[in-house]
Amino acid sequence: MPQSVKDVLDTLGIKELFPPQADTIQAGLLEGQNIVLASPTASGKTLIAELASMKHILENHGKVIYLSPLRALASEKYEEFKKYTQIAKNDGNKVSVGINTGDFDDADNWMEKYDVVITTNEKADSLLRHRAKWMDNISLVIADEVHLLNEGERGPTLEIVLARLMQINPHIQILALSATITNVDEIAGWLNAKYIVTEWRPINLKEGILFQDEIQYKDGDSRRVNQETRFTYINLVLDTLRNGGQALVFASTRRNAVSAAKTLAGHMNKAAPKTGSTLIRHTMEKANRETLEKEAYKIEETGEKTQISDELADMVRCGVAYHHAGLSGAQRKIIEDAFKERKLKVLTATPTLAWGVNLPARTVIIQDYRRFEAGYGNYPIPVLDYKQMAGRAGRPKYDKFGEAVIIAKTQDEADYLMEGYVLAKTERIWSRMAVEKIIRGHVLATIASDYTHSEEGIFEFFGKTFYAYQYDVKAIKSIIIKILKYLFDAQMIMVDRQDIYATKFGKRVSELYIDPLTAVIMREALTKKPDYLTDFSLLHMIAHTPDMGPVMRPYAREIDVLSLQLEQHREELLINPPNEWEDHIGYEEFLSEIKTAMVMKNWIEETTEDQLITKFGVQPGDLYRIIENAKWLLHATHEIAPLVGANKEIKPLSDELEERVSKGIKRELLPIVHLEGIGRIRGRIIYNAGYKTIEDLKLASLEDLTHLPSVGPRLAKKIKEQVGGPIVEKETWDDWDKEQEFKQKTLF
C-alpha cells in the first residue's frame, strides 16, 4: 500500500491488521484476487474494502463502486471513506468519494468525476439500465452484506447487479463481504473467488439463554441476575448499566419495541451506580441530564411536532429510546448518533436494525425469537437473523466482551433455544431469483438497455446468475419464456425476425425503474376518461400499483368509513373496484388503497403529521415511505402519459401533484415553497400573512418578514436575496446574540 494510505490509518491509531484482514491480504486481495470474506460484525471488513479501493485508485486501475443494501448504511460508509480524500493521486488531484442513492430515472453522468462511488443495489441497477458510461471504468466492486442474496425482495437485485458488472467487464475484481454463513463456498464459486471464513472477533462474544434469574452461556458458564422487577429483560438491562455498559433490546414488533422503551424509562432511576461520593454522583447526574435534554430538544425540533416526537423526547430524557421504521429518518439518525456517542444507555429496536447501521452495545437482549409472517402467523426467525442480532454485542474500545442473551419463558424453551439458535449453524443462502414478479423488470432491462437482443442472449446472461450456479439455467428458462410472452402482449417488446427489441414504451418503463405490471396498470387507467379527473384519481391509481409497496391496512373500525369514501369518489376513480360480495379479499385490498390515497390526499391538504397519526394510525416513517414512493410513481405517470395517448390533463396534473406530495402543500403554496428554506409550515405562515406570490415577497420589507413566526432575520434575508427586490433594513440584525434571542422567543 502507498505510504499516504498508511499515514491516514496511523493517525487513527491503526497499527496492525486483525487476523481476518491479514488473511484477506495474504489471499491476494491487493493483487486483484476476487475474495468473499465471511466474518462477524466488528471484525474489520470495512478496512479491507478501503485498502482494496485505495490500491485501485492510486495505481490507476479504475473506479470503485461500493454496493450497500440500505441508504443508511451507504451514508455510514461514505463518512468512513471520506478520510482518504486528503490523499493526492499521481495526477496531483485528491482522491474523491461520492454517494448517490436517489433518483432512479437518471444516468447521473456527474458521478464520473468520483473515484469511489457509494450507492445502493437498486441505484446501481438503475444506472446499469441507463447504461451510465462511467460504469465501464469500474475495476473493483465491493458488495456489502452479500448474504442478503437470500432476501426475497432485495436479493435478486444484488444478484443481477453483480452478474451485469461481470458481463460488462469480465476482468472486474469483486470483494464480497458477508456475515458468517454455511455455504460461503457456493457464493465464492459463483464469483470465481477465494473465500475466507472466520469466527474471530476483536471482542469475545458470550452467547446465552436467560431463564428466570440465571443466564446459561454457550461455553457452559453461568451467572445470576438480580430480580429487581417482574420484567426479566429490565433486570438484565439494569445489571448491564450498573457495570458501565449499554443495552440493545430487540423486540418482535414496533409496538413491542415502544412498549419496552416506555417500561424501561420508568425504571432508569434504579440504574444509577451506588459507589463514589455523593458530590461526584450528583455532578455526573446533572451533566447527564443536560446532555440528554439537548438530545430530547433535537428530537422535538426535527420535523413537525407530534405526539410521537414528544413521547420519544421524554424517553430520551431518561436515557432510553426506541428505533424502528415508523420513525422519520431524521429522528432515527439522532437516536443512532446519541447511542454511538454513549449518551443513550438503552435502545429498543425491531430486528431490522440488526441488518442496518452499526450500533454495538455491551449487552444484546432478544425478547422474542418469533416474528409475525403474513400467511404463517408467529414464526421462529432464521438462525442467521439471530446471529446478526447477537453480533451487535460488544463495543470496540469500551468492552472486554459482548453478551448476547435470548429470554426463555420455560426450561424446555431454554433448552430449545440453546440447541436451535445459540449452538446452531446458520442456514444456507439460496438465490431467490426464480419468481416471475421479481425478475420481469430485469428481463425487460436486459433487452431495453441493449445488453442482448436474442432469446439465447437472455438465457446466457441469466445463466451467469447465482440461481443458475446453484440450480441450472433450465430451471429458470420456463419463467423467462413466460415473462417474454407477457412483455410482448403488454407491447413492451417486439420481435423482428429472430431479434427482440424494446418498444419506446418498454424502454421508458425500464428506465423509470418500475415494475412492468405497474406500467400496464397505469396505461389501462390513464386511457380511461372518468366523469371527474381529480387529484384523488391519480393518488388512488398509484396506490393500486405493486410499486407503492405495503399499503395502509384498514382497522376494523375504518371499514365502513372507507366504503363510504369509495362511494363518494367512485366517479373519480381510474380503477374499477371489485364487487364486495363476489371478491371480499379483493375488496378489502381495494379499501387499503383507498386509505393510502386518503392519507396522501390529507397530506397535500396540509393536514399535520399529528392529525394524520391520530386519524389514520400512520407513523412518520411510513408516511415518508409513502411520500417517496408516490413522488416516484407520479413522475412515472408524467412520463408514461404521452406514450399511451392519455388525457392531456394528466401530464400537468401529475407534475403538479408530484411537487405537492413532495412538500405536503395545497396548490396555492407552490410558488412560495420553491424558495430554499421554505417548507409547508413556513410557507403557510408566509401565505397567511398576505405574501401570496413572489411579487408580494419582492415588495415586502426585511423587517416585516423577520417578525413572522419561524422566519427570523437570516431566513428573511435569504428570501429577499432569492426573490430580488430592495433589501431595506430598519434595524441591524447582524448581532449574533439578537439572532439567538429571537430563536428562543419564536415557536417553531
Disulfide bonds with the S-S distance in Angstrom:
none
